[in-house]
Amino acid sequence: MNDPLNPIERTDEKFSPLTPSDEPRSQWRKWHLPVLILMIIASYLIITRRNAPAPYQQNEGAIFGTFYHITYQSSEDLQEAITAELQRVDGSLSMFNQQSILSRMNRGEDVQADSLFRAVFLLAQQVSDATNGAFDITVAPLVNAWGFGFKNGALPDSAAVDSLRQLVGFRRISLTDEGRLQREDPRMILDCGAVAKGFGVDQVANLLRARGIQNYMVEIGGEVIVHGLNPKGKPWHVGVNRPVDDPESQSNELDTILTLTDCAMATSGNYRNYYTTEDGRRVAHTIDPATGYPVQHSILSATVLAPTCAEADAFATSFMVLGLDRAKAVIARHPELQVYFICDSAGTYRIFSTIQ
């Protein structure tokens, strides 16, 4: 019989009561499962976010007397770098920037061409050769005389046109190995406006590719280059305006929409940049360097697809000078080019296209 005053200790107890020192371990056991679940969820969200596609950025602004719009897939906003690159092009090729290399050359200053100017000058010479002079960056004196440059006034007569033609001719200029401009007549001036926008597009595209960006669209004043896919994961869609007489550039009616990827596009046309004289004559801004007069061809709008936007820009201008038949001959010699021409056929639109 047990003595109530001297109880015997039991050694077969399966559980022992908790003591204060056991409480932290007890609380951890109570909450460790929810905490573990939250940690797993947080880790999953971090990994998922890290593996999610980068967003598409959109930058826009003004350059070269027009506007640009750029869309690209990147986790970083590159607006500052893009602006710097465009200003670099402007500082080399702009006629409206009085301190640009081009402006200083036109003033006869002893200035050395930079790499951008050299690239554009070489391309201009190549396109001039390919089009038998239809593209000519020395045509500025005639452009000015007809009221589409810096000078405005009475229309030139035949004697004035013949005189100014003596200042035009792409074979009469060259660059030395040191990058100095040589010209037969010191009064000759250059105008790279028919290629500068396209070249600027290419430079921004090069910048994006150098940053590893594969999906983008760069557009400056209607000149475009696209690569990869748009934000919807599909090829890019680029519209071609219908050539409605609209000198105020208010009409955005589209003639067609092209589905593009990995190519450049430029459009040239006389349906916006023109004026009408007092006697009812329509004067278009495209000047034929060979005749010295504004062109009067059936092509209202020339859209060109090419490997680079500078090429597309230059050839689009060339085709507006050449007209349909001579343009077809150039296209046959250059399979890298595709075109979409909107022509006037007895007052109605007619399309000539090589785009597949």
Protein Blocks (a to p, Z undefined) as FASTA:
>chain_A
ZZfklccddfkbfbdcddfklmmmmmmmmmmmmmmmmmmmmmmmmmmmmmpccddddddd
deehiacddddddfbdcklmmmmmmmmmmmmmpmklmkbmklmmmnopacdddfklmmmm
mmmmmmmmmnnomaccklmmmmmmnopambgcddddfklmmmmmmmgcfklgccdfkopa
cdfblkbccdfklmmmmmmmmmmmmmmmmnopabdcddeehiacdehjafkopacddddd
dddddfkopaccdfbdcddehiadddddfklnccddfkopacdfbdcfknopacddfblb
dcdddfbfklmmmmmmmmmmnommlmmmmmmmmmmbccdddddeehiacdddfbZZ
